[in-house]
Amino acid sequence: MKTEGQIGVFLCECGGKISSRVDLPLVAELLKEEPRAHLAILPYPCLAPGLAAMKSAIQAKKLDRLLIGGCSSRVMKKRFPEALASMGIERHQIDFINLKDHVAAVHEASPQELAHKAAALVAGGLASLNLLEQYEPVSLPFDGPVLILGGGVSGFAAARELARHGMESILFVKSLSPERVLDELHQTFPGCRLFCGDVGEILREVFAHPLVKVIPEQPIEYIIGGVGDYRVGLKQGDGNVTEVGGVAIITALDREFSPPEIGYIGGGDRVWTMQDLEDRLVEGHVQPGRVVFWVNSPQHGQAAQQFAAVAAWRDSLLMARENPQVKPTVLYPANITLPLTGADLVEARAHGVSLQSYAPELHPVVQSGYLSFVSPGDHLEHEVEWDTLIIPGVPSDPAAKAKELLRWLPIYPENGGGVLKKSHIKLWPDQLPDESLFFTGSAGGICDLNEVLQQGKKAARGVLHLRQKALENRLVSPVVVHVDPDLCEGCGLCTEICPCGGIEHVKPGSGAVPRETDNHLCSGGGTCAATCPYEAIKVLNNTAQQLEARVKAVVGRMQEHEILSFIC
């Protein structure tokens, strides 16, 4: 990488908003000794005539770095890179000095005095640009299958979408037949097993498709590499490790529901968990009588209660359809809203399904054969009789497979509540490359089966977008962070603390191996560079040397009693 370059400075008059307050010719005079190849004052650099003048200067002076003194970069940071891309100017080659908001609009000093402040800020920008490291973005290969890890049902939707567009995938599953997957579906999506017939169609298509390689889940020894070249080590029963590779990773993780504790209720074999009911429904055992679904467990949150209420409604509707002698009632807390349509409610009434809310601040009391509760409508105590009492399951902590993946992927537990979230650094959208690591499934938040299937489909479309960019030679990895292999001691601290997964893992037992970066995942936050004890990592074009040079240039032009402040 080289730092020598030709810098062009363009100062904006902004229709008098800047030039009436700042003496721009004096700014140009004050900067005559600074390292630059060109300086121009333009009425509006952002408009067509100004852009034409800039392009002419770039071509004539062979400029490869630009400093624009005018409006905020938040206003113009997309305008100039897009307009000047045809001249070979990339986003990182442009720096902005906000003369309008930081100088012209906030001071009452004379234009000559403000020119000194403007010149100091521009000089700082020039000092930073002078240390800019030119680089060529790295083209990425994208030839191979997609790895779909986790065993969640969204993985099947992703695999089908990829296969229908001619792309291979390796799908890791918990069960090796569509029937077995359907039989176990109620463990993660209560109430959906018998209510979503299209799931079976998806499963059968995926298991039979030649572009989908179905592999049973195996212990993961490591996940290394980056977009276009991910490698997953699978630990075999004999202790050996086999490796599979792929161009992208889709993680499909579903949150399981555990059977609730029902021993304290009493009632013997007349009190079932939702899982017990689902098993009986699969076997076709629908008993007549009064069945009450009691939606409880406020400690798991309203989203879990809402999900349980919908599952109870679905199962009660199914039971009533199968056997008119079944009289279901869904008893749910009044502080949740049932996400049912008018058509759903009409069908519930048509089949005799009762939907009854109770005041959540007063816990219902279960006794033999009936359940008493306080109605939020009249604030009086009511009773509902039952022959069978159904208690929905409760969301459990992440499964062992999820915890295994968390070690290698930028996915983290959220607030200790059992919900997983992919790391999401809040940056401007144009600061991030295309997503290359996809997280799907109900482990990211309680949701309906149909929503999870849509997540899988959306992730597959994201991968297909990457493939299309690769076919057009537009899939490149931006150089954001660089690890100097001569300085890196391979301690692994950067890998452990990186919140976005931008520092690649290494195989266990590899020793002190210098780390590499996956700049497609890197957000440029700089945590790794700030904490590296060997100073082996630097955020390109935002280095400590550039910051020091900027500060030195500004301080060298400051007047007495002026203060230089920083905002982080």
C-alpha positions in Angstrom: 0.0 0.0 0.0 1.2 3.5 -0.8 0.4 6.9 0.8 1.7 9.3 -1.9 -1.1 10.9 -3.8 -2.4 14.0 -5.5 -4.9 15.9 -3.4 -7.5 18.3 -4.7 -9.3 20.8 -2.4 -12.7 22.2 -3.4 -14.3 24.9 -1.3 -18.0 25.5 -1.6 -19.6 29.0 -1.5 -23.0 27.3 -1.0 -24.9 30.2 -2.6 -23.5 32.7 -0.1 -24.3 30.7 3.0 -20.6 30.0 3.4 -18.9 32.7 1.3 -20.8 35.5 3.0 -19.5 34.5 6.4 -16.1 33.0 5.6 -13.4 34.7 3.4 -12.7 31.8 1.1 -10.0 33.5 -0.9 -8.1 34.1 2.3 -8.6 30.4 3.2 -7.0 29.5 -0.1 -4.1 31.9 0.6 -3.6 30.4 4.1 -3.4 26.9 2.6 -0.8 27.7 -0.1 2.0 25.9 1.8 -0.1 22.8 2.5 0.5 19.6 0.4 -2.0 19.7 -2.4 -2.1 19.5 -6.2 -5.2 21.7 -6.8 -7.5 24.1 -5.0 -10.7 25.7 -6.3 -13.6 27.7 -5.0 -16.9 26.7 -6.6 -20.4 28.0 -6.2 -21.9 24.6 -5.7 -19.6 21.6 -6.1 -22.6 19.3 -5.6 -24.5 20.5 -8.7 -23.8 19.5 -12.3 -21.5 22.5 -13.2 -19.5 22.0 -10.0 -19.2 18.2 -10.6 -18.0 18.9 -14.2 -15.3 21.2 -12.9 -14.2 18.6 -10.4 -14.0 15.9 -13.0 -12.0 18.2 -15.3 -9.5 18.9 -12.4 -9.3 15.2 -11.5 -8.4 14.3 -15.1 -6.0 17.2 -15.7 -4.2 17.0 -12.4 -4.5 13.2 -11.9 -6.1 13.7 -8.5 -6.7 10.6 -6.4 -7.8 12.2 -3.1 -10.4 14.9 -2.6 -11.2 17.3 0.2 -14.5 19.1 0.0 -15.2 22.0 2.3 -18.9 22.7 2.4 -21.9 20.9 3.9 -22.0 18.1 6.3 -20.8 14.7 5.1 -24.1 13.3 6.3 -25.7 15.3 3.5 -23.2 14.8 0.7 -21.4 11.5 1.5 -23.3 9.6 -1.1 -23.6 12.3 -3.7 -19.9 12.7 -4.5 -18.8 9.0 -4.5 -21.6 8.1 -6.9 -21.0 11.1 -9.2 -17.2 10.6 -9.3 -17.1 6.8 -9.5 -16.5 7.0 -13.2 -13.3 9.0 -12.5 -11.9 6.2 -10.4 -12.6 8.0 -7.1 -13.7 5.7 -4.3 -15.6 6.6 -1.1 -12.5 6.3 1.1 -10.6 8.8 -1.1 -13.0 11.7 -0.2 -12.9 13.7 3.0 -15.4 16.3 4.1 -14.9 19.5 6.2 -18.2 20.9 7.4 -17.5 24.6 6.8 -21.2 25.5 6.8 -22.3 24.1 10.2 -19.0 24.2 12.0 -17.7 27.6 10.9 -20.1 29.8 9.0 -23.3 29.2 10.9 -22.0 29.1 14.5 -19.8 32.1 14.9 -20.2 35.9 14.9 -16.6 36.7 14.1 -15.5 38.5 11.0 -15.1 36.6 7.7 -11.3 37.0 8.0 -11.2 35.5 11.5 -13.4 32.6 10.4 -11.1 32.0 7.5 -8.4 31.1 10.0 -10.6 28.5 11.6 -11.7 27.1 8.3 -8.1 26.9 7.1 -7.1 25.0 10.3 -9.9 22.4 9.8 -9.0 22.0 6.1 -5.3 21.7 7.0 -6.2 18.9 9.4 -8.1 17.1 6.7 -5.2 17.5 4.3 -2.8 16.0 6.8 -5.1 13.0 7.2 -5.6 12.5 3.5 -1.8 12.7 3.0 -1.5 9.5 5.0 -4.3 7.8 3.2 -3.4 4.2 2.1 -4.5 3.3 -1.4 -5.7 -0.2 -1.8 -7.5 -2.4 -4.3 -10.7 -4.1 -3.1 -10.3 -7.9 -3.1 -12.5 -9.8 -5.6 -14.2 -12.7 -3.9 -14.9 -16.1 -5.4 -18.4 -17.4 -4.8 -18.5 -20.9 -6.3 -19.8 -23.7 -4.1 -22.7 -24.8 -1.8 -24.3 -22.8 1.0 -23.9 -24.2 4.5 -27.2 -24.3 6.4 -26.5 -24.9 10.1 -28.6 -25.3 13.2 -31.3 -27.7 12.2 -34.2 -25.2 12.3 -37.2 -25.5 10.0 -36.2 -22.2 8.3 -33.3 -24.1 6.9 -35.6 -26.2 4.7 -37.3 -23.0 3.3 -33.8 -21.6 2.5 -32.6 -24.8 0.9 -35.7 -25.0 -1.3 -35.4 -21.4 -2.5 -31.7 -22.0 -3.3 -32.4 -25.2 -5.1 -35.2 -23.7 -7.2 -32.6 -21.1 -8.4 -30.0 -23.7 -9.2 -27.7 -23.3 -6.2 -26.4 -26.1 -4.1 -26.7 -26.3 -0.3 -25.5 -28.6 2.5 -28.4 -28.8 5.0 -27.7 -30.1 8.5 -30.8 -31.6 10.1 -31.9 -33.3 13.3 -34.0 -35.9 11.5 -33.5 -37.6 8.2 -37.0 -37.9 6.9 -39.9 -35.5 6.3 -42.2 -37.5 8.5 -39.8 -37.4 11.5 -39.3 -33.7 11.1 -43.1 -33.2 11.1 -43.5 -35.4 14.2 -41.1 -33.3 16.1 -42.3 -29.9 14.9 -44.6 -29.3 17.8 -41.5 -29.1 20.1 -40.6 -25.8 18.6 -43.9 -24.6 17.1 -46.8 -25.8 19.3 -50.1 -25.7 17.5 -48.5 -25.7 14.0 -47.8 -29.3 13.4 -51.2 -30.2 12.0 -52.2 -26.7 10.9 -49.6 -25.9 8.2 -49.9 -28.5 5.5 -47.4 -26.7 3.1 -44.6 -27.6 5.5 -44.8 -31.2 4.5 -44.6 -30.2 0.9 -41.5 -28.2 1.5 -39.8 -31.0 3.4 -40.5 -33.6 0.8 -39.2 -31.4 -2.0 -36.0 -30.6 -0.1 -35.2 -34.2 0.9 -35.7 -35.3 -2.7 -33.8 -32.4 -4.5 -30.5 -33.3 -6.1 -29.0 -29.9 -5.3 -29.6 -30.3 -1.5 -27.2 -32.5 0.4 -28.8 -33.5 3.7 -26.4 -34.3 6.5 -27.3 -35.3 10.1 -26.2 -32.8 12.8 -22.7 -33.5 14.1 -20.6 -31.8 16.8 -18.9 -28.7 15.3 -15.2 -28.5 16.0 -14.6 -25.1 14.3 -16.0 -22.6 11.8 -13.3 -20.6 10.0 -12.9 -18.6 6.9 -15.1 -15.9 5.4 -17.6 -15.1 2.7 -16.8 -17.3 -0.4 -14.7 -19.7 1.7 -16.3 -20.8 4.9 -15.1 -24.1 6.4 -16.8 -26.1 9.1 -15.0 -28.9 11.0 -17.3 -31.8 12.0 -16.1 -34.1 14.8 -16.7 -37.7 14.0 -17.4 -40.6 16.4 -13.8 -41.9 16.1 -12.4 -38.5 17.1 -11.4 -37.4 13.6 -12.5 -34.2 12.1 -13.9 -33.9 8.6 -14.3 -30.5 6.9 -17.0 -29.2 4.7 -16.8 -25.9 2.8 -19.3 -23.3 1.5 -19.6 -19.8 0.2 -22.0 -18.5 2.8 -23.7 -19.6 6.1 -27.3 -19.6 6.9 -28.0 -20.3 10.6 -31.4 -21.8 11.3 -32.1 -22.0 15.0 -35.4 -22.6 16.6 -36.3 -22.2 20.3 -37.8 -25.3 21.9 -40.7 -25.2 24.3 -40.3 -27.2 27.5 -43.2 -29.0 29.2 -44.4 -26.9 32.1 -44.5 -28.0 35.7 -48.0 -29.4 36.3 -47.6 -31.6 39.3 -48.7 -28.8 41.7 -52.0 -28.5 39.9 -53.4 -31.9 40.8 -56.0 -33.6 38.6 -53.9 -36.6 37.8 -54.0 -37.8 34.2 -56.7 -35.2 33.3 -54.1 -32.4 33.3 -51.9 -32.5 30.2 -49.1 -30.4 28.8 -49.5 -29.0 25.3 -46.9 -31.5 24.2 -49.0 -34.3 25.6 -51.9 -33.1 23.6 -49.9 -32.7 20.4 -48.7 -36.3 20.7 -52.3 -37.5 21.1 -53.4 -35.5 18.1 -50.8 -37.0 15.9 -52.0 -40.5 17.0 -55.6 -39.4 16.3 -56.8 -39.6 20.0 -59.3 -36.8 20.4 -61.3 -37.3 23.6 -64.8 -35.8 23.9 -65.6 -33.4 26.8 -64.8 -30.0 28.1 -61.2 -29.0 27.3 -59.7 -25.9 28.8 -56.4 -24.4 27.6 -55.0 -22.2 30.4 -52.5 -19.7 29.1 -50.3 -18.9 32.1 -46.5 -18.3 32.7 -46.4 -14.4 32.9 -42.7 -14.7 33.8 -41.9 -15.5 30.2 -43.4 -12.3 28.8 -46.4 -11.3 26.8 -45.0 -12.5 23.5 -44.7 -16.0 24.8 -48.2 -15.9 26.3 -49.6 -14.6 23.0 -47.8 -17.4 21.1 -49.3 -19.9 23.5 -52.8 -18.5 23.1 -52.6 -18.8 19.3 -51.3 -22.4 19.6 -54.2 -23.2 22.0 -56.7 -21.7 19.6 -55.3 -23.7 16.7 -55.4 -27.0 18.6 -58.8 -26.3 20.0 -60.1 -25.6 16.5 -58.6 -28.8 15.2 -60.1 -30.8 18.1 -63.5 -29.3 17.5 -63.3 -30.1 13.8 -62.3 -33.7 14.4 -64.9 -34.4 17.1 -68.0 -32.1 17.6 -68.3 -33.6 21.2 -65.2 -31.7 22.2 -66.0 -28.3 23.8 -62.8 -26.3 23.9 -62.2 -23.1 25.9 -59.0 -20.9 25.6 -58.5 -18.9 28.9 -55.9 -16.2 28.3 -54.7 -13.1 30.3 -56.5 -9.9 29.3 -53.2 -8.0 28.9 -52.4 -9.7 25.7 -54.0 -9.3 22.3 -54.9 -12.3 20.3 -53.6 -11.9 16.7 -56.7 -13.4 15.2 -58.6 -12.1 12.2 -62.4 -11.6 12.0 -62.6 -14.7 9.9 -60.7 -16.7 12.6 -63.2 -15.5 15.3 -66.1 -16.4 13.1 -64.7 -19.9 12.6 -64.1 -20.3 16.3 -67.7 -19.5 17.1 -68.9 -21.8 14.4 -67.1 -24.7 16.0 -68.0 -23.8 19.5 -64.5 -22.7 20.6 -64.8 -20.2 23.5 -62.2 -17.5 23.9 -62.3 -16.1 27.4 -59.9 -13.6 29.0 -59.1 -13.3 32.7 -57.7 -10.4 34.8 -53.9 -11.2 35.0 -53.4 -9.5 38.3 -55.6 -12.1 40.1 -54.3 -15.6 39.5 -56.9 -18.2 38.4 -57.6 -20.9 40.9 -57.7 -24.5 39.7 -59.8 -27.0 41.5 -61.1 -30.5 40.6 -63.3 -30.1 37.6 -63.4 -26.4 37.4 -61.2 -23.3 37.2 -62.2 -19.9 38.8 -61.0 -16.6 37.5 -61.9 -12.9 37.6 -63.3 -11.4 34.4 -61.9 -8.1 33.4 -65.3 -7.1 32.0 -67.4 -7.2 35.2 -64.6 -7.7 37.8 -66.6 -10.7 39.1 -65.4 -14.2 39.8 -66.4 -16.8 37.2 -66.0 -20.5 36.8 -65.3 -22.7 33.8 -65.7 -26.5 34.0 -63.2 -28.9 32.5 -62.7 -32.5 31.9 -59.2 -32.0 30.5 -56.9 -29.1 31.4 -54.2 -28.2 29.0 -51.1 -26.2 30.1 -49.0 -24.7 27.2 -45.2 -25.2 27.2 -42.7 -22.6 28.2 -39.8 -21.3 26.0 -36.6 -22.9 27.0 -33.0 -21.6 27.0 -30.9 -22.0 23.8 -30.3 -25.7 22.9 -26.8 -27.2 23.0 -26.5 -26.9 19.2 -27.2 -23.1 19.5 -24.6 -22.7 22.2 -22.1 -24.6 20.1 -22.6 -22.2 17.2 -22.4 -19.1 19.4 -18.7 -19.9 20.0 -17.9 -19.4 16.3 -20.5 -16.9 15.0 -21.4 -13.3 15.9 -24.7 -14.4 17.6 -25.2 -13.5 21.2 -27.8 -14.1 24.0 -29.9 -11.0 24.5 -30.3 -9.8 28.1 -30.1 -13.4 29.5 -33.7 -14.1 28.4 -33.0 -17.0 26.1 -33.4 -15.0 22.9 -30.5 -14.9 20.5 -29.5 -11.9 18.3 -27.0 -11.5 15.6 -24.5 -8.8 16.2 -25.8 -5.6 14.6 -23.6 -2.6 14.7 -25.7 0.5 14.2 -24.0 2.2 11.3 -25.3 4.0 8.2 -26.4 1.5 5.6 -23.9 2.6 3.0 -21.1 1.9 5.5 -21.9 -1.9 5.5 -21.3 -4.4 2.7 -23.9 -7.0 1.7 -24.9 -9.4 4.4 -23.1 -12.7 4.1 -23.9 -14.4 7.4 -27.7 -15.0 7.9 -29.5 -15.7 11.2 -33.0 -17.2 11.0 -35.4 -19.0 13.2 -37.5 -18.5 16.3 -34.4 -18.5 18.5 -34.2 -14.8 17.5 -37.6 -14.1 18.9 -40.9 -16.0 19.4 -42.7 -16.1 16.1 -45.1 -18.1 14.0 -44.0 -21.0 11.7 -45.0 -19.1 8.6 -42.8 -16.1 9.6 -39.9 -18.4 10.2 -40.3 -20.0 6.7 -40.3 -16.5 5.3 -37.0 -15.7 7.1 -35.4 -18.8 5.5 -36.6 -17.7 2.1 -35.3 -14.2 2.6 -31.9 -15.4 3.7 -31.7 -17.6 0.6 -32.5 -14.6 -1.6 -29.6 -12.7 0.2 -27.2 -15.5 -0.8 -28.6 -15.4 -4.4 -27.9 -11.7 -4.5 -24.3 -12.4 -3.5 -24.0 -15.0 -6.3 -25.4 -12.5 -8.8 -22.9 -9.9 -7.8 -20.1 -12.4 -8.1 -21.2 -13.4 -11.6 -21.0 -9.7 -12.5 -17.6 -9.4 -10.9 -19.0 -6.9 -8.4 -18.6 -9.0 -5.2 -15.5 -7.5 -3.5 -14.4 -7.4 0.1 -13.8 -3.9 1.3 -10.4 -3.5 3.1 -11.5 -2.1 6.5 -9.1 -3.7 9.0 -5.6 -5.0 8.4 -3.7 -7.3 10.6 0.1 -7.1 10.2 1.3 -10.8 10.3 4.8 -9.7 11.3 3.5 -8.0 14.5 0.6 -10.3 15.4 1.4 -12.8 18.1 -1.7 -14.9 17.6 -3.1 -14.3 21.1 -6.7 -14.4 19.9 -7.8 -11.4 22.0 -9.2 -9.6 18.9 -11.2 -12.6 17.9 -12.8 -12.9 21.3 -13.8 -9.3 21.7 -14.8 -8.5 18.1 -18.6 -7.9 18.2 -19.2 -8.4 14.5 -17.2 -11.5 13.7 -14.7 -9.5 11.5 -11.7 -11.3 12.9 -11.6 -14.9 11.7 -11.3 -17.9 14.0 -8.5 -20.4 13.7 -8.6 -24.2 14.1 -8.3 -25.4 17.7 -4.8 -26.5 18.4 -3.3 -24.3 15.7 -1.2 -22.4 18.2 -0.2 -18.7 18.0 -1.3 -18.2 14.4 -1.6 -14.6 13.1 -5.2 -13.7 12.6 -6.9 -12.8 9.3 -9.9 -10.5 8.8 -13.3 -11.1 7.1 -13.8 -7.5 6.0 -17.2 -8.4 4.6 -18.4 -8.8 8.2 -16.2 -6.1 9.7 -18.1 -2.9 10.7 -14.9 -0.9 11.2 -15.7 -0.2 14.9 -12.0 -0.5 15.8 -12.4 -2.4 19.0 -9.8 -4.9 17.9 -7.3 -2.2 16.9 -7.8 -0.3 20.2 -7.2 -3.4 22.4 -4.4 -5.2 20.4 -1.5 -5.3 22.9 1.0 -5.7 20.0 -0.4 -2.8 17.8 -0.7 -5.3 15.0 -4.2 -4.2 13.9 -5.2 -0.9 12.2 -8.4 0.4 10.8 -7.4 1.5 7.4 -7.8 5.2 6.6 -8.8 5.9 10.2 -5.5 5.2 11.8 -3.9 6.7 14.9 -1.3 8.2 12.7 -3.9 10.0 10.6 -5.7 11.3 13.7 -2.4 12.5 15.2 -1.5 14.3 12.0 -4.9 15.9 11.8 -4.7 17.1 15.4 -1.2 18.4 14.9 -2.2 20.3 11.8 -5.2 21.9 13.5 -3.4 22.7 16.7 -0.5 24.3 14.8 -3.0 26.9 13.4 -5.0 27.6 16.6 -5.1 31.0 18.1 -4.7 31.8 21.8 -7.6 30.8 24.0 -9.0 28.4 21.3 -9.9 24.9 22.3 -9.8 21.7 20.3 -12.6 19.3 21.3 -13.4 15.7 20.3 -16.8 14.0 20.0 -16.8 10.2 20.1 
